[in-house]
Amino acid sequence: MSPLTAITPSHAAAPDSSATAGAKPRPHPLLYVAGSAYALLVALTIHFHEPWADEAQSWLLGRDATLADLWGRLLHYEGTPGLWQTLLHVLTRLGLSYSAYSFVSGILGLTAVYLLFRYAPLPLFIRILLPFTYYLCYQYAVLARSYALVAPLLFGIAASYPQARRKLALPTVLLALLAGVSVHGFLISACIWVTLYAPLVLHWRRLQNSERWKLTIAGAAYWLILGFFLVCAWPAKDVAFAENRGLANLHFLPDIVKVSFAVAFTGYWKVSLILIALTLPFLWRGGGWLFFLLASSALCLFGTIVYSQVWHLGTLFLAWLFAIWISAYKTRVTAPTVLAVVVAIGFQCYWSAMAIGYDWSHAYSGSLAAARYLRQEGLPPGGLYAIGYSSTALQPYFSANIYSDFHEGAQPAYWDWSKRNLVNDPRALFASPRREQVLVGYTEGGAEARWCNLLELLGYQATQHFEGSTFWQTGVFERESFDLYRKVSEPHAVSELKMADVAYAPQLLDGFYTIEAGAWRWTAKNFTVLLKAPPGSERSGAELVLKLFFPDTQLHRLGPMTLSADVGGYALPKRVFSQPDTQTYSASVPSEALRSGFVAVNFRFDKAFTNATGDLRELGAVATSVALCLAP
């Protein structure tokens, strides 16, 4: 027998009379009821749902970028192939509005459910219940993200699986499309290909010439497409995303495995592993074990070495369903497997109920309310300055970029994930001449307080608040709220700052630790402070004075330390400190660096000490005060 005919559905292994393995299950009236209930539930939830920043980012890439720019440059900063963004590019040019955006994912979810109902060789009641699990009903159907493409493509591959070795065209196309969805789709696609076609390669001599040609052409086309996706999505050198990726993260693998299996299945990693263990004998007999082993290993390794977020992990649950589906073609679905799937469905239907209930009654994002307010009040003529990635969520409600600091106010409205993007850098805020109003988007209270304190020092006051919070499974995941600030007074920032003065601590932008002995603070190796330019310095310049203390033990450990500084892009002279006790760094600052009225002063030591008697901080020197004084 040719290896190309190795996958043969076993009709004797039919799980029930309504779902004969390998044949199209006969439509049952309950399937129509379940499908209608699913469609209605998803549509109603989409009606109440406010898209958040990640959903908006994909839309903006599809709307504002050319395909050449998307595939040639931008995907290097998104860390994903661009099938979803390309689809949106086409749909926006066909007239799809942002208000209808989430229905794209809803339709894809309904497509996945149709394939599940029509082709899955699983018991009827499991097919009826599976659409209401968390990932199929909510996370990958209501939320409009690239992962919405995974289930319909994966289920399409599963439906064509029995013929996949004899009819290579359709599986090859579907596998290539799946690889273009996301990195996780890429990994799952490659694992399916290996499971399907590696045995044929190993038995190459047993293939007929025509079969070899078909496999060679299909395989070459598939791997060339995957190579193209890999090149397009390979991270750029200046990407400001997942910067800590690398093999050094492998010691986190056990933790990532626990979290991945917990989040993907039941919320508890031990329970999840027990459920998977119950299905292993069935997967072994049906052949799905190899795919699931490869896919789960690849997904966990990627999450460890590169990057992992909770919404990625639903792909692991879908991979498990795929393994069960293809195994059911060859052997009867066992009672332990049914039990495992039912328990997982129970946990996930509870998650769906919690998430849908929250979305119906709470704002998933404050972006819609903020956009409505800005439309009603009008955009400020003096510029709307935005802070935070979350602020991207407002952009699709307007036909063009509304922020003065996104792409310097030019047309593209999407977030720039390169290190060139200074939107979250306070120094860019100080230097900007177009900040009549400032919109701050944040996900946690620390960022809210930090920007509030800093903007109040600059004379701004919060005038509007727009609350929102994203939700994950059973509770709030993080906030996506916005505060709108207007300038109401002259700045309160000072030119001379003592480390003990907590009222002006927001001017210590980065690299300063907490007050010690009520008078001083340790600095890190690099540290930055905001200072007000003293009156008249825009004409005559100023003198920068930093008071420091170097403990004898610090210089004994490190040797002489060199301090450099820059103000407003102007480099200042370096100074070497080799003696302990109190020291002063001073340098003249040219008037050109002070014309904006506020400056961020960046200091850098050439070395710092870490791991001092259990202290995990990076210690530079002790600072007591810093000031900008009029030049003598």
Backbone torsions as a table, in degrees:
resi	resn	phi	psi	omega
1	MET	NA	138.0	179.2
2	SER	-71.1	141.9	177.0
3	PRO	-58.8	-21.5	-178.8
4	LEU	-68.7	-14.3	179.8
5	THR	-110.5	23.7	-173.5
6	ALA	-72.9	-24.5	-179.8
7	ILE	-93.7	106.9	-178.2
8	THR	-125.8	116.9	178.9
9	PRO	-59.7	139.9	179.2
10	SER	-99.8	105.7	-179.0
11	HIS	-67.4	-24.5	178.8
12	ALA	-71.9	-15.3	-176.9
13	ALA	-94.4	18.4	-177.0
14	ALA	-58.2	130.2	-177.8
15	PRO	-72.4	-29.2	173.6
16	ASP	-160.6	174.3	-174.5
17	SER	-69.3	-17.1	-177.8
18	SER	-95.8	-5.1	-175.6
19	ALA	-140.6	75.2	179.1
20	THR	-72.7	125.6	-176.7
21	ALA	-60.4	130.0	177.0
22	GLY	87.5	-15.9	176.8
23	ALA	-106.0	162.2	177.5
24	LYS	-72.3	121.4	179.7
25	PRO	-60.1	138.1	179.4
26	ARG	-68.3	134.1	179.2
27	PRO	-57.9	131.1	178.3
28	HIS	-110.0	141.7	-179.3
29	PRO	-52.4	-34.3	179.9
30	LEU	-65.9	-26.9	177.8
31	LEU	-66.6	-37.4	176.8
32	TYR	-65.8	-40.2	178.0
33	VAL	-64.1	-46.6	-179.3
34	ALA	-64.5	-41.9	179.2
35	GLY	-63.7	-41.0	178.7
36	SER	-66.2	-41.6	178.4
37	ALA	-63.4	-41.7	178.0
38	TYR	-61.7	-48.6	-178.1
39	ALA	-60.9	-42.8	-179.7
40	LEU	-65.9	-43.7	-178.5
41	LEU	-63.4	-45.9	179.9
42	VAL	-65.6	-42.0	-179.3
43	ALA	-63.3	-43.1	179.0
44	LEU	-65.3	-40.1	179.9
45	THR	-67.4	-38.5	175.5
46	ILE	-60.5	-38.3	178.9
47	HIS	-59.3	-38.1	-177.8
48	PHE	-87.2	-15.0	-170.9
49	HIS	-79.6	135.6	171.4
50	GLU	-103.5	116.6	-179.5
51	PRO	-58.7	142.8	179.3
52	TRP	-102.5	-173.7	-167.2
53	ALA	-60.9	-41.8	-179.2
54	ASP	-63.9	-38.0	176.1
55	GLU	-65.3	-42.1	-180.0
56	ALA	-64.7	-39.1	-177.4
57	GLN	-59.8	-44.5	179.0
58	SER	-63.5	-43.5	178.9
59	TRP	-59.4	-45.3	-177.0
60	LEU	-66.4	-37.4	175.9
61	LEU	-62.6	-43.2	178.4
62	GLY	-66.6	-35.6	-177.2
63	ARG	-79.4	-42.4	-167.4
64	ASP	-101.2	-17.8	-176.5
65	ALA	-99.6	145.6	169.5
66	THR	-76.0	158.6	179.0
67	LEU	-63.2	-34.4	178.8
68	ALA	-65.7	-43.0	179.4
69	ASP	-69.9	-37.5	-179.7
70	LEU	-62.0	-54.1	-176.0
71	TRP	-79.5	-25.6	-176.8
72	GLY	-88.9	-23.3	-174.8
73	ARG	-136.7	-52.1	-167.2
74	LEU	-69.2	-33.7	-178.8
75	LEU	-65.2	-22.7	175.0
76	HIS	-63.1	-23.2	-179.2
77	TYR	-101.5	-13.0	178.5
78	GLU	-92.0	-21.1	178.4
79	GLY	70.1	32.6	-178.2
80	THR	-155.6	151.4	166.6
81	PRO	-63.2	167.0	-167.7
82	GLY	-114.8	30.0	-179.3
83	LEU	-62.2	-43.7	-178.9
84	TRP	-63.5	-46.5	-179.7
85	GLN	-65.6	-34.7	177.2
86	THR	-66.3	-42.0	175.7
87	LEU	-58.7	-43.4	179.3
88	LEU	-67.4	-34.9	176.2
89	HIS	-57.5	-44.7	179.8
90	VAL	-68.6	-45.7	-176.1
91	LEU	-65.7	-38.8	179.0
92	THR	-66.1	-33.4	178.0
93	ARG	-76.9	-15.4	173.0
94	LEU	-90.3	-0.5	174.0
95	GLY	104.5	8.8	179.3
96	LEU	-65.2	129.3	179.7
97	SER	-91.3	161.6	-179.7
98	TYR	-66.7	-29.9	179.5
99	SER	-65.5	-25.1	179.1
100	ALA	-98.2	2.8	-173.1
101	TYR	-57.2	-48.6	-175.3
102	SER	-65.9	-20.2	178.2
103	PHE	-70.2	-18.2	173.7
104	VAL	-63.5	-48.7	178.5
105	SER	-67.3	-34.8	177.8
106	GLY	-62.8	-41.4	178.1
107	ILE	-66.3	-38.6	176.8
108	LEU	-64.8	-38.5	176.0
109	GLY	-63.0	-41.5	178.3
110	LEU	-65.4	-35.0	175.9
111	THR	-63.0	-43.0	177.8
112	ALA	-62.1	-40.1	179.6
113	VAL	-65.8	-40.8	177.1
114	TYR	-59.0	-46.4	-179.9
115	LEU	-62.9	-38.7	178.3
116	LEU	-64.0	-46.7	179.2
117	PHE	-63.2	-41.9	-169.1
118	ARG	-82.1	-34.7	-168.5
119	TYR	-122.0	-17.2	-174.8
120	ALA	-69.2	125.0	179.5
121	PRO	-82.2	57.2	-175.8
122	LEU	-122.1	158.4	177.8
123	PRO	-54.6	148.4	-174.4
124	LEU	-56.6	-46.6	-174.3
125	PHE	-68.0	-28.1	176.5
126	ILE	-71.1	-41.8	177.4
127	ARG	-62.8	-34.1	179.3
128	ILE	-71.0	-37.4	-175.2
129	LEU	-83.8	-34.2	-173.9
130	LEU	-55.0	-38.1	-178.8
131	PRO	-60.0	-20.3	-175.8
132	PHE	-95.1	6.8	174.1
133	THR	-71.6	161.7	-166.3
134	TYR	-57.5	-46.5	-174.5
135	TYR	-75.3	-38.6	-178.6
136	LEU	-76.4	-29.1	-174.3
137	CYS	-97.0	-27.7	-173.6
138	TYR	-127.7	-66.1	-169.4
139	GLN	-62.4	-37.1	-178.5
140	TYR	-109.3	17.1	178.2
141	ALA	-129.8	-43.5	179.2
142	VAL	-82.5	-44.9	179.4
143	LEU	-78.6	125.8	-174.7
144	ALA	-87.7	89.4	178.0
145	ARG	-136.4	170.2	-174.9
146	SER	-60.1	-26.8	-177.4
147	TYR	-64.5	-16.1	176.8
148	ALA	-62.3	-22.0	179.4
149	LEU	-81.9	-18.2	-172.5
150	VAL	-64.8	-50.8	-174.5
151	ALA	-62.5	-50.0	180.0
152	PRO	-62.3	-37.3	178.3
153	LEU	-70.0	-42.4	-179.5
154	LEU	-65.5	-41.8	179.5
155	PHE	-70.9	-32.0	174.3
156	GLY	-63.8	-40.3	176.3
157	ILE	-64.1	-42.5	179.2
158	ALA	-61.8	-39.8	-179.5
159	ALA	-65.3	-33.4	-179.0
160	SER	-93.3	2.3	-172.8
161	TYR	-59.1	-41.8	-177.4
162	PRO	-60.6	-28.5	-178.7
163	GLN	-101.9	4.7	-168.2
164	ALA	-65.1	-24.9	-178.6
165	ARG	-88.2	-15.7	178.4
166	ARG	-102.4	-32.7	178.3
167	LYS	-117.2	93.4	-169.0
168	LEU	-82.7	-19.7	-170.4
169	ALA	-63.6	-54.9	-176.3
170	LEU	-63.4	-48.8	177.5
171	PRO	-59.3	-37.6	179.7
172	THR	-63.6	-44.0	178.6
173	VAL	-62.9	-47.1	-178.4
174	LEU	-65.4	-39.9	178.2
175	LEU	-65.0	-39.5	178.3
176	ALA	-65.8	-41.7	177.9
177	LEU	-63.6	-42.7	178.3
178	LEU	-59.5	-39.9	179.1
179	ALA	-65.5	-24.8	-179.2
180	GLY	-85.6	-1.9	-176.7
181	VAL	-77.5	-51.4	-176.0
182	SER	-163.2	173.9	176.7
183	VAL	-62.4	-37.1	-179.2
184	HIS	-68.9	-39.6	172.9
185	GLY	-63.1	-37.6	177.2
186	PHE	-58.8	-48.2	-177.9
187	LEU	-66.9	-43.3	179.0
188	ILE	-63.2	-42.9	179.1
189	SER	-59.1	-47.1	-179.4
190	ALA	-63.1	-37.9	179.4
191	CYS	-66.8	-37.6	176.9
192	ILE	-64.8	-43.5	-179.6
193	TRP	-60.2	-45.0	-179.9
194	VAL	-62.2	-43.1	-179.8
195	THR	-62.8	-40.5	-176.8
196	LEU	-76.4	-49.4	-164.1
197	TYR	-109.2	-15.3	176.5
198	ALA	-59.9	-39.1	176.8
199	PRO	-60.3	-32.8	178.1
200	LEU	-68.5	-38.7	177.9
201	VAL	-64.7	-38.9	180.0
202	LEU	-67.8	-25.8	178.2
203	HIS	-109.4	39.9	-173.7
204	TRP	-56.9	-40.3	-175.9
205	ARG	-67.7	-20.8	-179.0
206	ARG	-84.4	-9.8	-178.3
207	LEU	-81.7	147.5	172.0
208	GLN	-74.4	160.5	-177.8
209	ASN	-57.8	-42.5	-180.0
210	SER	-63.9	-36.0	178.9
211	GLU	-69.5	-37.5	177.7
212	ARG	-63.4	-42.2	-179.6
213	TRP	-63.9	-44.0	179.4
214	LYS	-60.8	-45.9	-179.1
215	LEU	-66.7	-39.0	179.2
216	THR	-63.5	-46.7	-178.6
217	ILE	-65.7	-47.9	-179.2
218	ALA	-63.8	-44.1	-179.8
219	GLY	-65.0	-42.5	179.3
220	ALA	-63.5	-44.1	179.3
221	ALA	-61.6	-44.9	-178.1
222	TYR	-61.7	-50.2	-175.9
223	TRP	-72.6	-27.5	172.8
224	LEU	-66.0	-40.9	177.8
225	ILE	-65.0	-43.1	177.6
226	LEU	-63.0	-37.5	175.9
227	GLY	-62.5	-40.5	176.6
228	PHE	-61.3	-45.5	178.1
229	PHE	-60.5	-41.8	-178.3
230	LEU	-63.6	-43.8	179.0
231	VAL	-63.3	-42.8	-177.2
232	CYS	-67.6	-33.6	-175.4
233	ALA	-96.3	-2.9	-177.6
234	TRP	-63.2	130.1	-173.7
235	PRO	-60.6	137.4	174.4
236	ALA	-71.9	159.9	-177.7
237	LYS	-64.7	-29.9	-176.6
238	ASP	-104.1	25.5	179.4
239	VAL	-71.7	135.0	-179.1
240	ALA	-101.7	54.8	-172.7
241	PHE	-154.7	132.5	179.8
242	ALA	49.6	49.9	-174.4
243	GLU	-73.3	-15.8	-177.7
244	ASN	-96.3	20.1	-179.9
245	ARG	-69.4	152.7	178.2
246	GLY	149.6	165.8	-178.8
247	LEU	-65.7	-17.5	177.7
248	ALA	-64.5	-15.8	179.7
249	ASN	-82.4	-2.9	-173.2
250	LEU	-60.5	-23.4	178.2
251	HIS	-67.9	-12.9	175.7
252	PHE	-85.4	-4.2	-173.3
253	LEU	-54.4	-47.8	179.4
254	PRO	-57.1	-39.7	179.5
255	ASP	-68.1	-40.4	179.3
256	ILE	-64.8	-39.5	178.7
257	VAL	-61.7	-46.0	-179.9
258	LYS	-61.3	-47.9	-178.8
259	VAL	-64.3	-42.4	-177.4
260	SER	-60.5	-48.4	-177.8
261	PHE	-72.3	-32.5	176.5
262	ALA	-65.3	-51.9	-175.4
263	VAL	-67.5	-34.9	-174.9
264	ALA	-73.9	-27.2	-168.8
265	PHE	-119.6	-63.9	-170.0
266	THR	-130.9	-12.6	-173.5
267	GLY	96.6	-12.0	-179.7
268	TYR	-129.7	121.3	-171.0
269	TRP	-68.4	-34.2	179.5
270	LYS	-67.6	-43.0	177.6
271	VAL	-62.5	-42.3	-179.6
272	SER	-61.5	-43.6	-179.6
273	LEU	-67.3	-33.9	176.4
274	ILE	-63.8	-42.8	179.1
275	LEU	-63.0	-42.5	178.7
276	ILE	-65.2	-39.4	178.9
277	ALA	-61.2	-35.5	178.7
278	LEU	-63.4	-28.9	-178.2
279	THR	-91.3	-10.0	-174.1
280	LEU	-60.9	-44.6	177.6
281	PRO	-58.6	-40.5	177.5
282	PHE	-64.7	-44.3	179.2
283	LEU	-65.0	-33.7	178.5
284	TRP	-65.2	-46.8	-178.7
285	ARG	-70.4	-34.1	-177.8
286	GLY	-86.8	-11.2	177.4
287	GLY	90.9	-3.1	-179.0
288	GLY	-77.9	-10.2	-177.1
289	TRP	-61.4	-38.8	-176.7
290	LEU	-64.5	-46.2	178.3
291	PHE	-60.5	-47.0	-176.0
292	PHE	-65.6	-36.8	176.8
293	LEU	-62.7	-47.0	-179.7
294	LEU	-64.6	-45.7	-175.5
295	ALA	-67.5	-46.4	-179.2
296	SER	-65.0	-38.2	177.8
297	SER	-64.9	-44.6	-179.0
298	ALA	-64.2	-43.1	-178.5
299	LEU	-66.3	-42.2	180.0
300	CYS	-68.3	-39.7	177.9
301	LEU	-65.3	-42.4	177.9
302	PHE	-62.6	-44.2	178.8
303	GLY	-61.3	-30.1	179.6
304	THR	-79.9	-48.4	-172.5
305	ILE	-78.6	-36.0	-172.7
306	VAL	-108.9	-69.3	-171.0
307	TYR	-170.5	145.2	177.7
308	SER	-145.7	136.5	171.4
309	GLN	-133.4	157.9	-172.3
310	VAL	-60.9	-36.8	-177.0
311	TRP	-71.7	-12.5	173.6
312	HIS	-71.6	-26.0	-163.5
313	LEU	-79.1	-12.2	173.9
314	GLY	-63.1	-22.4	177.4
315	THR	-64.1	-27.3	177.2
316	LEU	-69.3	-39.6	175.8
317	PHE	-63.6	-43.1	178.4
318	LEU	-65.1	-35.6	177.0
319	ALA	-64.3	-38.5	177.2
320	TRP	-63.1	-45.5	177.8
321	LEU	-60.7	-39.3	178.4
322	PHE	-62.8	-43.5	179.7
323	ALA	-62.1	-41.0	177.7
324	ILE	-65.9	-42.9	-178.8
325	TRP	-58.0	-51.8	-175.6
326	ILE	-72.2	-26.9	177.0
327	SER	-70.8	-31.2	-178.4
328	ALA	-68.7	-13.2	174.5
329	TYR	-70.9	-23.6	-172.2
330	LYS	-111.6	-17.6	-178.0
331	THR	-152.4	155.8	-177.6
332	ARG	-65.6	140.2	176.9
333	VAL	-67.4	122.8	-173.5
334	THR	-83.0	160.5	178.5
335	ALA	-60.1	-43.9	177.0
336	PRO	-60.5	-35.7	177.7
337	THR	-65.7	-44.1	177.6
338	VAL	-59.9	-44.1	179.3
339	LEU	-60.0	-45.9	-179.0
340	ALA	-61.4	-44.6	-179.4
341	VAL	-65.7	-41.1	-179.4
342	VAL	-63.9	-42.4	178.9
343	VAL	-63.3	-44.5	177.8
344	ALA	-61.3	-40.9	178.1
345	ILE	-61.5	-41.4	-180.0
346	GLY	-59.3	-47.7	178.0
347	PHE	-61.2	-44.5	-172.1
348	GLN	-76.6	-30.8	175.0
349	CYS	-66.0	-34.0	174.1
350	TYR	-63.0	-44.0	176.5
351	TRP	-60.0	-42.5	-180.0
352	SER	-60.2	-44.8	-179.7
353	ALA	-61.4	-42.7	179.7
354	MET	-65.1	-45.8	-177.3
355	ALA	-67.6	-43.3	-179.2
356	ILE	-67.4	-41.6	176.6
357	GLY	-60.1	-41.0	177.8
358	TYR	-65.1	-45.8	-176.4
359	ASP	-64.8	-31.3	178.3
360	TRP	-71.0	-27.1	-170.8
361	SER	-115.3	-7.8	-178.1
362	HIS	-134.2	158.8	175.5
363	ALA	-79.2	117.3	176.5
364	TYR	-68.1	-29.0	176.0
365	SER	-147.1	145.1	175.8
366	GLY	-82.1	5.8	-172.9
367	SER	-67.3	-39.9	-178.1
368	LEU	-64.3	-45.7	178.7
369	ALA	-63.3	-39.8	179.1
370	ALA	-65.6	-42.5	179.4
371	ALA	-63.6	-41.6	178.0
372	ARG	-61.5	-41.3	178.9
373	TYR	-63.3	-45.1	-178.8
374	LEU	-66.9	-35.2	176.4
375	ARG	-64.4	-41.1	-178.2
376	GLN	-70.3	-43.5	-176.4
377	GLU	-85.0	-22.2	-177.0
378	GLY	88.5	149.7	179.5
379	LEU	-75.4	140.2	-177.1
380	PRO	-66.4	133.5	-179.4
381	PRO	-64.9	-24.4	-179.8
382	GLY	-86.4	8.2	174.5
383	GLY	101.9	136.5	173.4
384	LEU	-106.7	112.3	-177.6
385	TYR	-94.7	131.8	-177.0
386	ALA	-111.9	143.4	177.3
387	ILE	-128.9	133.9	175.7
388	GLY	98.3	139.6	177.1
389	TYR	-58.1	-32.8	-178.7
390	SER	-57.1	-28.8	-178.1
391	SER	-62.4	-17.6	175.2
392	THR	-58.1	-28.2	-174.9
393	ALA	-64.0	-20.0	178.8
394	LEU	-82.6	-25.6	-168.7
395	GLN	-59.1	-40.2	-177.2
396	PRO	-64.6	-16.9	179.5
397	TYR	-77.3	-3.8	179.1
398	PHE	-124.6	154.1	-174.3
399	SER	-76.8	-15.1	-178.6
400	ALA	-149.6	170.4	179.4
401	ASN	-56.9	128.8	-178.4
402	ILE	-104.4	-3.8	-173.5
403	TYR	-103.4	138.2	-177.9
404	SER	-73.8	-20.0	-176.5
405	ASP	-104.9	-7.5	173.8
406	PHE	-80.1	116.4	178.0
407	HIS	53.5	36.1	179.1
408	GLU	56.5	32.1	178.0
409	GLY	82.3	4.3	-178.7
410	ALA	-77.8	-178.2	-169.1
411	GLN	-61.8	-49.3	-174.0
412	PRO	-56.4	134.0	-177.2
413	ALA	-106.9	-5.5	-177.8
414	TYR	-76.0	161.1	178.7
415	TRP	-75.5	138.2	177.9
416	ASP	-95.3	113.5	-177.6
417	TRP	-87.9	16.6	176.7
418	SER	-90.9	163.8	178.4
419	LYS	-72.3	-6.2	174.5
420	ARG	-73.6	-18.2	-177.8
421	ASN	-75.2	118.0	-176.9
422	LEU	-109.3	18.3	-176.3
423	VAL	-56.9	-37.9	-177.9
424	ASN	-93.7	10.8	-179.3
425	ASP	-96.3	116.7	-179.9
426	PRO	-55.5	-29.3	-178.5
427	ARG	-63.7	-35.5	177.2
428	ALA	-68.4	-35.7	176.9
429	LEU	-61.8	-45.5	-178.2
430	PHE	-63.4	-37.1	-174.4
431	ALA	-82.1	-14.2	-174.3
432	SER	-73.9	131.4	175.0
433	PRO	-86.5	-5.8	-175.5
434	ARG	-119.2	79.5	179.8
435	ARG	-146.3	52.3	176.4
436	GLU	-58.5	-41.3	173.4
437	GLN	-128.9	153.2	-179.3
438	VAL	-128.3	127.4	175.7
439	LEU	-104.8	122.5	179.6
440	VAL	-110.0	120.1	173.2
441	GLY	-104.1	136.1	-175.7
442	TYR	-147.8	159.3	-179.2
443	THR	-115.6	-10.3	178.8
444	GLU	-150.1	160.3	-172.1
445	GLY	-63.3	-30.2	-179.8
446	GLY	-61.9	-44.1	178.3
447	ALA	-66.7	-38.5	178.3
448	GLU	-59.4	-48.5	-177.9
449	ALA	-67.4	-40.2	-177.8
450	ARG	-61.0	-48.8	-178.4
451	TRP	-71.7	-33.5	177.2
452	CYS	-61.2	-47.7	-179.3
453	ASN	-63.8	-41.0	-178.2
454	LEU	-67.9	-44.2	-178.6
455	LEU	-68.1	-34.2	176.2
456	GLU	-64.0	-36.3	175.3
457	LEU	-64.1	-27.9	179.3
458	LEU	-88.0	2.2	176.8
459	GLY	94.2	15.5	-179.9
460	TYR	-100.0	154.5	176.7
461	GLN	-135.7	138.7	178.2
462	ALA	-69.8	126.5	-178.6
463	THR	-113.6	-20.6	179.6
464	GLN	-142.7	145.3	176.5
465	HIS	-129.7	136.4	-179.7
466	PHE	-128.5	107.8	-172.2
467	GLU	-89.5	144.7	174.5
468	GLY	-166.3	154.3	178.8
469	SER	-150.0	131.3	173.5
470	THR	-74.3	157.5	-172.5
471	PHE	-128.6	140.6	178.5
472	TRP	-133.2	113.5	173.9
473	GLN	60.7	-77.8	-175.8
474	THR	-124.1	2.9	-177.5
475	GLY	-162.2	171.3	178.5
476	VAL	-62.9	132.9	-179.2
477	PHE	-89.3	-56.8	175.6
478	GLU	-160.1	160.3	-179.4
479	ARG	-77.5	152.0	164.7
480	GLU	-134.4	77.2	-175.4
481	SER	-113.3	163.6	-175.1
482	PHE	-139.5	140.4	172.3
483	ASP	-121.6	135.3	178.5
484	LEU	-106.4	126.0	-176.8
485	TYR	-112.1	141.7	172.1
486	ARG	-122.0	150.5	177.9
487	LYS	-80.1	123.9	-175.3
488	VAL	-121.7	-10.6	-177.2
489	SER	-156.5	173.8	174.6
490	GLU	-71.2	153.7	-178.4
491	PRO	-60.7	147.1	177.9
492	HIS	-102.3	-2.2	-178.9
493	ALA	-62.4	153.8	-175.6
494	VAL	-115.0	162.2	178.2
495	SER	-89.0	-25.4	-179.9
496	GLU	-120.7	125.7	-172.6
497	LEU	-127.1	121.5	173.7
498	LYS	-95.1	139.1	-174.5
499	MET	-61.8	-24.2	-178.1
500	ALA	-82.1	-9.7	-175.4
501	ASP	-84.7	96.5	-175.4
502	VAL	-69.6	-22.6	-178.8
503	ALA	-62.8	-27.7	-178.2
504	TYR	-112.4	16.5	178.5
505	ALA	-58.2	-30.0	176.8
506	PRO	-59.1	-18.3	177.6
507	GLN	-73.5	-15.3	175.0
508	LEU	-83.0	92.8	-167.7
509	LEU	-73.9	-36.6	-174.2
510	ASP	-163.5	147.3	170.8
511	GLY	82.2	14.9	175.4
512	PHE	-113.8	137.8	178.1
513	TYR	-95.9	-177.2	-174.3
514	THR	-69.1	160.3	179.6
515	ILE	-64.1	139.8	174.7
516	GLU	-127.5	140.4	-179.0
517	ALA	57.2	21.3	177.8
518	GLY	65.9	14.9	-173.2
519	ALA	-144.4	-21.5	-172.9
520	TRP	-144.9	167.3	179.0
521	ARG	-137.3	142.8	167.2
522	TRP	-72.9	145.7	171.1
523	THR	-104.0	161.1	170.2
524	ALA	-85.3	-172.9	177.4
525	LYS	-63.6	-41.6	175.6
526	ASN	-116.7	135.5	179.6
527	PHE	-149.1	150.8	-173.3
528	THR	-135.0	140.4	179.8
529	VAL	-135.0	143.6	174.5
530	LEU	-93.5	131.1	177.6
531	LEU	-132.1	144.1	174.3
532	LYS	-82.1	133.6	176.9
533	ALA	-69.5	129.0	-178.8
534	PRO	-66.2	148.7	-179.5
535	PRO	-54.1	132.9	-180.0
536	GLY	91.7	-12.8	-177.3
537	SER	-71.1	-21.0	178.2
538	GLU	-67.6	-12.7	177.1
539	ARG	-106.3	-42.3	-172.1
540	SER	-107.7	-5.6	-177.1
541	GLY	84.5	-175.5	-177.4
542	ALA	-149.4	170.5	177.9
543	GLU	-114.0	124.4	176.6
544	LEU	-90.5	126.9	-178.0
545	VAL	-129.4	120.7	178.5
546	LEU	-120.3	120.2	178.1
547	LYS	-92.1	127.1	-175.5
548	LEU	-129.5	160.0	171.1
549	PHE	-133.7	129.7	179.3
550	PHE	-111.9	109.5	175.2
551	PRO	-62.6	148.6	-179.6
552	ASP	-59.8	-37.1	-179.2
553	THR	-64.9	-32.1	-178.6
554	GLN	-67.2	-48.2	179.8
555	LEU	-70.6	-29.8	177.9
556	HIS	-65.5	-38.8	179.8
557	ARG	-72.7	-43.7	-168.8
558	LEU	-100.9	-22.1	-172.6
559	GLY	81.2	-171.6	-179.3
560	PRO	-55.8	139.2	-177.9
561	MET	-116.7	134.1	-179.1
562	THR	-103.8	129.6	178.8
563	LEU	-112.7	127.9	174.4
564	SER	-120.4	162.6	-177.7
565	ALA	-152.0	158.5	171.3
566	ASP	-145.3	150.5	-179.1
567	VAL	-132.1	118.8	177.3
568	GLY	56.3	34.5	179.6
569	GLY	87.3	-3.4	179.5
570	TYR	-99.0	120.3	179.9
571	ALA	-74.8	138.2	178.4
572	LEU	-107.6	162.1	-177.4
573	PRO	-62.0	147.5	176.2
574	LYS	-83.8	158.8	172.9
575	ARG	-142.0	140.4	179.7
576	VAL	-100.2	130.7	178.0
577	PHE	-112.4	119.7	-177.9
578	SER	-123.6	-5.3	-178.4
579	GLN	-112.5	139.7	177.3
580	PRO	-72.9	179.0	178.9
581	ASP	85.4	-167.4	-174.3
582	THR	-72.1	133.9	-179.8
583	GLN	-137.0	161.8	179.9
584	THR	-131.0	130.2	170.0
585	TYR	-102.5	127.3	177.7
586	SER	-138.8	147.9	179.7
587	ALA	-159.3	149.9	177.6
588	SER	-82.0	135.4	-180.0
589	VAL	-110.6	123.5	-178.1
590	PRO	-67.5	152.9	-177.8
591	SER	-61.4	-31.0	-178.7
592	GLU	-60.3	-27.5	-178.0
593	ALA	-82.2	-6.0	-170.5
594	LEU	-116.4	5.6	-171.4
595	ARG	-71.6	-20.2	179.0
596	SER	-76.0	-11.8	179.7
597	GLY	92.5	-25.3	177.5
598	PHE	-135.3	143.4	-179.9
599	VAL	-136.7	145.7	170.3
600	ALA	-98.0	120.1	-179.6
601	VAL	-98.9	120.9	-178.6
602	ASN	-103.7	124.3	176.5
603	PHE	-112.0	146.3	-179.8
604	ARG	-143.0	120.5	168.4
605	PHE	-85.4	152.5	178.1
606	ASP	-80.4	-10.9	178.9
607	LYS	-157.1	162.4	177.5
608	ALA	-152.8	164.6	-177.2
609	PHE	-109.2	139.4	178.0
610	THR	-130.6	162.1	176.6
611	ASN	59.5	45.7	177.3
612	ALA	-87.1	108.2	177.9
613	THR	45.4	49.7	177.1
614	GLY	84.9	-4.2	177.5
615	ASP	-79.8	116.1	-175.5
616	LEU	-83.7	-2.0	-178.5
617	ARG	-73.2	153.6	172.0
618	GLU	-91.8	113.6	-170.8
619	LEU	-106.2	124.0	175.9
620	GLY	-97.0	-78.1	178.2
621	ALA	-149.5	172.8	177.0
622	VAL	-92.3	126.8	178.9
623	ALA	-109.3	138.9	178.0
624	THR	-114.0	-31.5	177.8
625	SER	-162.3	160.5	175.4
626	VAL	-147.5	143.6	-175.1
627	ALA	-154.5	153.8	166.5
628	LEU	-112.4	118.4	-178.1
629	CYS	-116.6	153.4	176.1
630	LEU	-59.5	138.5	-179.4
631	ALA	-63.1	136.9	179.9
632	PRO	-66.9	NA	NA
